[in-house]
Amino acid sequence: MNAIQTDGLTKFYGRSRGIIELDLEVHEGEFYGFIGPNGAGKSTTIRILMGLIHKTRGSARILGKDISKEKEQILSVTGYLPSEAVFYPDMRGRDLIRLSADLRRKDCRKTSSDLCERLQLDPSRRISELSFGNRKKLAVVCALQHDPQICILDEPTGGLDPLMQREFFEILKERNKKGMTVFLSSHILSEVQRFCSRAAIIREGRIIASGSVEELTRTNAKRVTVRGTFDPSGLPDVRDLQISGDMVSFLYGGDINLLLSRLSRHQIMDLSLSEPDLEEIFLHYYTEGDEKE
Ligand SMILES: Nc1ncnc2c1ncn2[C@@H]1O[C@H](COP(=O)(O)OP(=O)(O)OP(=O)(O)O)[C@@H](O)[C@H]1O
């Protein structure tokens, strides 16, 4: 049984595209990243999974349960962190936390107070008095206090300062070790590279690549940085060329001997060849797509 499985999942808002023919497979216990730029369809996918909006066609299951028919069973074992949490402003944090626990008919006092302490959240304050980051922490407590089997997080780190982001990922990692599946959408690629074992890349509503983060980042291309006067434009498979003063930097996917022989004809002061990071690979997927169109 997969933690999340979608088959041909499609959503149109009127005539405009949300997501198209999305096939996702997230295994139980995985830490899975869902990467894509603004407007790619990440929130649309997540909102359909959480039953907040209806699909146009296709199907989706969470822990084997159909999202259209078994919503209540799904919600009782799922934690959800929306990208922008909107709460009743006059409520106090602790009342919201209790309401969220009551909806799941669970006593979550011990876990919620641990979470508040770790996230340094004062739950006695009114929601209207909380900063954006503190509202996010409140949403994290509501998403995790009932020890869900799967947690679906939409751009989770927006609004959290770096220390809190670290604590938040620590919590997720601990939960994941105990078996919780984590599915998070992000456009912070280093975050996905650091924490996720597998990921899917979504672009313009379609998944353009998926697999282990290692596979996705494995490429023959190297980031070449040269100090000196060098023009790589005659070389094959050169992308993302950046020139700044006497520094030339580009992604190179061609024959390394050819590169070395071209370089040897120039006065080079410094040279480095490094593995591209996920950010660059992502760009690579995008430019590939653009070339095909
Ligand atoms: N309520 C809506 N009505 C009409 N179109 C919508 C609506 N919500 C989303 N869309 C469109 O669906 C597409 C996917 O949007 P979605 O919010 O799912 O992307 P996203 O990947 O989550 O982006 P972001 O990172 O900016 O949150 C976009 O083209 C968007 O304009």
The ligand as a Gaussian input file, in Angstrom:
#p B3LYP/6-31G(d) Opt

LIG

0 1
 N       -8.952000      29.200000      -7.286000
 C       -8.338000      29.203000      -8.466000
 N       -8.968000      29.668000      -9.569000
 C       -8.387000      29.679000     -10.782000
 N       -7.115000      29.242000     -11.014000
 C       -6.420000      28.786000      -9.944000
 C       -6.996000      28.757000      -8.627000
 N       -6.074000      28.241000      -7.783000
 C       -4.976000      27.978000      -8.529000
 N       -5.185000      28.307000      -9.825000
 C       -4.247000      28.146000     -10.952000
 O       -3.784000      26.799000     -10.957000
 C       -2.394000      26.759000     -11.270000
 C       -1.655000      26.035000     -10.160000
 O       -1.670000      26.845000      -8.987000
 P       -1.164000      26.300000      -7.576000
 O       -1.545000      27.328000      -6.544000
 O       -1.596000      24.917000      -7.383000
 O        0.426000      26.329000      -7.803000
 P        1.607000      26.175000      -6.767000
 O        2.593000      25.256000      -7.409000
 O        1.104000      25.777000      -5.434000
 O        2.207000      27.642000      -6.716000
 P        2.809000      28.510000      -5.485000
 O        4.190000      27.966000      -5.261000
 O        2.826000      29.889000      -6.058000
 O        1.902000      28.346000      -4.322000
 C       -1.946000      28.189000     -11.464000
 O       -1.940000      28.482000     -12.839000
 C       -3.006000      28.996000     -10.741000
 O       -3.178000      30.263000     -11.339000

